[in-house]
Amino acid sequence: MNRVKMASEKSLTNNSRITGLLTQLEKINAECLVETETARYVTSKILHLAQSQEKIKKEMTAKGSTGIEIILSTLEVQSTRDLQTTLNILNILIELVAVSGCRRASVLVSKGGTQILLQLLVNASKDSPPNEELMVLLHSLLAKIGPKDKKFGVRARINGALNITLNVVKQNLQNQRLILPCLQLLRVYATNSVNAVSLGKNGVVELVFKIIGPYSKKNTGVMKVALDTLAALLKSKTNARRAVDRGYVQMLLTIYVDWHRHDSRHRHMLIRKGILQCIKSVTSIKLGRKAFLDVNGMKILYNTSQECLAVRTLDPLVNTSSLIMRKCYPKNRLPLPTIKSAFHFQLPIIPINGPVAQLYNLPPEVDDVVDESDDNDDTETESEIENDNEDDIDQLFKNDDIETDINKLKPKQELGRTIEDLKMYEQFFPELIEDFQECDLVSKEPKPFSTNITLGGPIVVPTAGEEQSPATHTIEIPMKESPTLQAEDCKKRPIFLGLVQSDSNMDNSLQPQGDNVKLLSSCQCLNHEIVKDFDRITLKNASKNEHSCNTRASAKKECKTSLSEVTCDRPFQHVSSCGNVLCEGRSVQLGKLCCTGADPEEEEISCSISLAEPVTLEVPEALQLHEPELYIETVKNTKSVPEYSEVAYPDYFGHVPPPFKEPILERPYGVQRTKIAQDIERLIHPNDIIDRVVYDLDDLSCTVPDESDILKFNSRFESGNLRKAIQIRKNEYDLLLNSDINSNHYHQWFYFEVSGMRTGIAYRFNIINCEKSNSQFNYGMQPLMYSVQDALNGRPWWIRIGTDICYYKNHFSRSSIAAGGQKGKSYYTITFTVNFPHKEDVCYFAYHYPYTYSALMMHLQKLESTHNPQQIFFRQDVLCDTLSGNACPIVTITAMPESNYYEHICQFRNRPYIFLSARVHPGETNASWVMKGTLEYLMSNSPAAQSLRESYIFKIVPMLNPDGVINGNHRCSLSGEDLNRQWQSPNLDLHPTIYHAKGLLQYMAAIKRLPLVFCDYHGHSRKKNVFMYGCSIKETMWHTNVSAASCDLVEDLGYRVRFFFFEFIQGRSKLIFVLILTLPKILSHIAPAFCMSSCSFVVEKSKESTARVVVWREIGVQRSYTMESTLCGCDQGKYKGLQIGTHELEEMGAKFCSGLLRLKRLTSPLEYNLPSTLFDIENELIESSCKVTSPTTYVLEEDEPRFLEEVDYSAESNDEPDIDLANNIGDYEPNLQEDGLSDSEITRTHLP
């Protein structure tokens, strides 16, 4: 107790003492007393207290304290009177910023300390000679506070401090104690580009090269600081060119090798890294890179970095060396005759402007030049004019992409087309005029419906649109006199027992045996004759079709041999490189399996059955919609630009989700730098490179040597994309993807066939012309592989495969003109290694689970033929034909009315609409799998599905871009444009599917039947989970500097009457925002893959032409969403740590339907008495708040934000982040999370 009391008394004494000393100094300053002895004594006492007690430092720099002002004021007064007093004060200031210096240095700057110290430096330099101690302290202090003063460079230059420090160094090269702080201050000066140029002209670069030198144990501290200063100076292109002209690149390499050889114990790694930083700075210019290559720098750094790999602590050296070598690797054009697509489609009209018009106007040689546009500024002189406000640019964050125009944030229903023009869409709404008099419906009501009865006023239907006067945009729907659905038709269709249940009379049935369910692909129903004839399956004539059907039918009755014993004894002549035969006309083929049937040595599947035994097929439920022969028939009607005549095995066999989960792959340490090093070996050891073209779409006559160790490739089938394959090393291949047709970019989607492999060999594949700056391949995503051998062995599924996967920038580039004016456009590489499980197999690789146009048409046909017409109203129409003549289907699904009586027909016609679309981007195949889940759920016989059908009418366009899907595009249609950017002004000739899809919505607006929900299904390549984007005025304003409260905005007047009960609780504007969030919030509770924190409801300028924004703004649908599904996996919820599969995607489609069923409670005009728990959910939504801390980026015109996970292109370095490194890592956005929000609250993230 006494000790505590003594400590307290001592603390009070010290505090009182420092206060008294500061008061004394303040009195001396105020009265301008010439009391040098007193000032010297007081400052020495303050220095002693500051050196001995941390509390004194805190008190002097605490908020509200005047200690710093008094000390600085004393420094100004006494600097000309007493040197010792000045030294004492400088030591006091150094003590204050020595520990926890960042905040205290900022305090010193804010009190005007920078200007006082610079003036003192100028005055001290006038003495001859200057006091050494004073110079050391001044330079040390300025070097500490300079980085905290954003105006420091300007102030130092104006005061003439640059030359003062430079002269001190020149005159004291042997004085290590003095030049150390001077070099530190020069480094701070050099962070200002104008100062760096000025210092360079005064010979500072040559001066620093006099200080650095070969390995020495002496003066290592000065050596380190000198290298840091030189690296900062060489970031100026002017100084870098000066260093190159004087041959300093070779000198730096020589010094580095010397330190590398002698520093055997690695005690001076910082010096070695400093040399590398200087090399990195000088190689930022073209001349520097050329000089680096001329002196064999690539080989030198490659050898030294390989020697450092064994020591983990030397990783910073390996990483920096890797960056330098990648930067200096000579830029090459892609090994293609042109970066335009290998296929050409003649457009009906050529756009006047835009990327397609630019492509057509490009000279033929433009895309063949090496991109050196990033070097054009090498000859430019750097301006020495500096804006004094340049450092304030980033002070205030402003997101220029967020829409702030109030007029554009007020949805205004604009049809854009005449009423007469819109009447053409009446044919797509038979449900509004059908009276079902001829249908066999069960009557439960006593009052029949008659066309002579006049309906007593319209039935109110909850929509997302604003109510209009009857005179505005109204179309009368005539009552149809003749029924569209005949009773005979009803009798013809089989009664469907439900997709969820299996029918024992159907071939595709599921027969469980005990606890084990044997999975066999649909191809196993084929007998050995069909298996042997895989290479000749064709639909060229009717006889072959009949033979195929007959043999397939016989397979259902008996199976005489085991699949594992089947061999192919037919000689294969005139076979293409993939083993497929090209036939004339619209015939369709399957490529041959090199050794047909499963390999008996690798796996044995017993399917030997007695002749008297019936064959029982055991096929998973998921294949009930897949019928191989029907798929072949469907492919016949599919029109492609290359006129494909082959069918990929996975599309023929079908796919079922594997019975196991696939975790997100953990990335091995150092995999990226290993791959980069192997790429650099190509330049260092060119004789080791084979460089043999083994597949080329531009040269179909390309022959592959008949060697057993060469893989064979193919992509000439629907949705296939592989343009060229080049054998680099014995087991390594560079692969190039085809551009979207009528485009010269968008390379990301791939789907190709590989055959001729051997087991026990690691094959490396490099897809070298990807364009996105980052990818989930860096964060656990794996490519997909489908093995035909596995399919024949009862495992017909795509699996995630590949090791040593990474995604990084490579040395290929294209001209800035071909890149649309983008400067320094480089390509990226996806690399992965595969060990094939079977020899002589046929395998397929894909970016994501393929889902072809033909598969969609087959699935729709199966759904239509198997549904129960007494329960389900299902209609498939052709919305329009695409540019290449393929039908774009539109589907209507709802429940049949309970009877043909008045009340039931009225209820049927007045159900609210739900409008769904998908696959506007061909490469986002996951969107089609989600849509498949939605369609199957809607057509199932579950009570929930029936209730959903009774609640809504679904209008579904399951594939908005059939041409792009068919031809293997990643982003565009045949017009070479992103269709999701054409919704504002779609062209009937170039964008027919968008034109008519928008027309449907405009027609619905005209007849006052707006959809309650519009949702466009998409896929996302750089984020995990499933999430939604929506449109909210309030949230958009919250993301700007405009006060949301000050904006007189009403989100939706249509809800004012229908939801009046909410207004007494929260107020209309907040309520409507709640309603926008309701569906995503529901999905976050019921869908395991859905992540609410990734959702965003901000309206942005760059997205104003997308479906989501146009349907919201022009059509007037309040709940207009984009639902994004990850291509990778989930990092939250039930599927955390797992890669996403078709099961999870289809489940998401079904859960979306379940969410709509829950949404019904909030939109039904009859359900006013809602439970109190519902209001609790709404309150949580309303109380959520949002902050934005980072801007957005518009990358490749994608509907996705910048990537949320930073990729380290320096190869997993634990070293400090580097500015240049940050420029190479691709798009990055910090994770936005709200502090203090519970799981039940909404965290809104920013939508670019």
Secondary structure, 3 states (H helix, E strand, C coil): CHHHHHHHHHHHHHHHHHHHHHHHHHHHHHHCCCCHHHHHHHHHHHHHHHHHCHHHHHHHHCCCCCHHHHHHHHHHHHCCCCHHHHHHHHHHHHHHHHCCHHHHHHHHHHCCHHHHHHHHHHHHHCCCCCCHHHHHHHHHHHHHHHHHCCCHHHHHHHHCHHHHHHHHHHHCCCCHHHHHHHHHHHHHHHCCHHHHHHHHHCCHHHHHHHHCCCCCCCCHHHHHHHHHHHHHHCCCHHHHHHHHHCCHHHHHHHHHHHHHHHCCCCCCHHHHHHHHHHHHHHCCCHHHHHHHHHCCHHHHHHHHHHHHCCCHHHHHHHHHHHHHHHHHCCCECCCCCCCCCCCCCCCCCCCCCCHHHHHHHCCCCHHHCCCCHHHHHHHCCCCCCCCCCHHHCCCCCCCCCECCCCCCCCCCCCCCCCHHHHHHHHHHCHHHCCCCCCCCCCCCCCCECCCCCCCCCCCCCCCCCCCCCCCCCCCCCCCCCCCCCCHHHHHHCCCCCCCCCCCCCCCCCCCCECCECCCCCHHHHCCHHHHHCHHHCCCCCHHHHHHHHHHHHHHHHCCCCCHHHCCCCCCCCCCCCCCCCCCCCCCCEECCCCCCCCCCCCCCCCCCCCCCCCCCCCCCHHHHHCCHHHHHHHHHCCCCCCCCCEECHHHHHCCCCCCCCCECCCCCCCHHHHHHHHHHHHHHCHHHCCCEEEEECCCCCCCCCCCCCCCEEECCCCCCECCEEEEEECCEEEEECCCCCCCCCCCCCCEEEEECCCCCCEEEEEEEEECCCCCHHHHCCCCEEEEHHHHHCCCCCCEECCEEEEEEEEEEECCCCCCCCCCCCEEEEEEEEEECCCCCCEEEEECCCCCCHHHHHHHHHHHHHHCCCCCEEEEEEEEEECCCCCEEEEEEEEECCCCCEHHHHHHHHCCCEEEEEECCCCCCHHHHHHHHHHHHHHCCCCHHHHHHHHHCEEEEECCCCHHHHHCCCCCCCCCCCCHHHCCCCCCCCCCHHHHHHHHHHHHHHHCCCCEEEEEEEEEECCCCCEEEECCCHHHHHHCCCCCCCCCCCCCCCHHHHHCHHHHCCCCHHHHHHHHHHHHHHHHHHHCCCECHHHCECCCEHHHCCCHHHHHHHHHCCCCEEEEEEECCEECCHHHECEECCHHHHHHHHHHHHHHHHHHHHHHCCCCCCCCHHHHHHHHHHHHCCCCCCCCCCCCCCCCCCCCCCCCCCCCCCCCCCCHHHHHHCCCCCCCCCCCCCCCCCCCCCCCC
